[in-house]
Structures are given as structure tokens and as C-alpha cells.
Amino acid sequence: MAATERGPRERMVFSTAQLIRREGVASTGMREVAAEAAAPRGSLQHYFPGGKTQLVDEAVGWAGRYAAGRVARFLAALAEPTPSGLFTAMVRQWTDEYETAGFSGGCPVAAATVDCAEAAPSTRQAASAAFTAWTAAVAAALVETGVPGERAGPLATLMISSLEGAILLARAERDVRPLTTVARELGPLLDAAVRTRG
């Protein structure tokens, strides 16, 4: 959905997710959200009576749905769908961003988990639900590539955990090397899980 097609509420949720991925939850203020979303400050209280916590929780939920939705698009874009091809596409989203726009952004779900897991139980629950939705989407895509159902969930967890760790390392090092490394090293293991057809 293009930014111009979003209503004020959707713009605020989207803007919050973008600010969290760059600055973290603690540094994301309501004033900054309103400015980034080009929304009147008074509308924040109208749309989010639960305040910043509600807004963060909804931004985390949006990010989880976005990540889950991209999985099917990545798979559909592959000429020959394979588990390694899917993971490479997931990683490429980040290497492309970092090579063109720098290393300022990370995953908003991970950032919210780090910042709020203990202090805000609702945010921890929102992050857990976001990761669950993303993992389920990856597992379903793996099944489509021929991975047995009983292996798909654990491998999806491995893929997402590896990607999140590589994002963190890439941002710290200001280098895409951790991302390209996990794609290269996990690829054969992922492809080896495909059920032999015959």
C-alpha cells in the first residue's frame, strides 16, 4: 500500500514501525510519529487511546503481517522455488537496503522485543504473535518447495533466527557479510530437507 493511500491511522502505525526500526522504542516519541505520518498530534489520542504502548503494539503487529506477506511474494518470484532460493530472497531484501540506504534500519519486531519484552507484556505478546505469523508463512512456503511438514516449522525458525542475528551483526559491522554468509551456509542444509520426489 503506497503511503499516499493510507489513512491517518494507518500512516501513524506505519510511521511508528519505521521509527522503531531506526531508533528503537524508547527513542520513538509521539511527536515524531505525528510528524513522520503528517498527522495532527491530537489524532494520536483519538486513534490510540492506549497511548504509545497501543501504537507500538499495533506497529509490531503490522510489521509481522508485512514480513509474513512478503514470504509468498518472494516464493512466487522464484523461477525455480527452492528453500535456499526463498532464504536468499529474504536475505536479499536486507542486503539491498543496506547497500543502497545504509545500515540505519533493523527489524521493528526485534527492536520492540529488545526494548519492551519485560516492561510491556502486551508488546512482548505482540512481538511473539508477529514472529509466529512470520514463521508460519515461511514454514508454509517451505512445504510448497517440498520440505516435509514436520521439518518446515523448525527450519522456518532456523531461517528467521539466522536472519535476525545476521541483521544485528551487519548493522554492528556496517557490512553485509553476515547476511551473505548465512544465506550461503544455510542454503545447502535447507535444500537437503526437500523430500526426494520419485
Secondary structure as GFF3:
##gff-version 3
##sequence-region A 1 198
A	DSSP	three_ten_helix	3	5	.	.	.	ID=ss1
A	DSSP	alpha_helix	8	23	.	.	.	ID=ss2
A	DSSP	alpha_helix	30	37	.	.	.	ID=ss3
A	DSSP	alpha_helix	42	47	.	.	.	ID=ss4
A	DSSP	alpha_helix	51	76	.	.	.	ID=ss5
A	DSSP	alpha_helix	83	101	.	.	.	ID=ss6
A	DSSP	alpha_helix	108	116	.	.	.	ID=ss7
A	DSSP	alpha_helix	121	144	.	.	.	ID=ss8
A	DSSP	alpha_helix	149	173	.	.	.	ID=ss9
A	DSSP	alpha_helix	177	192	.	.	.	ID=ss10
###
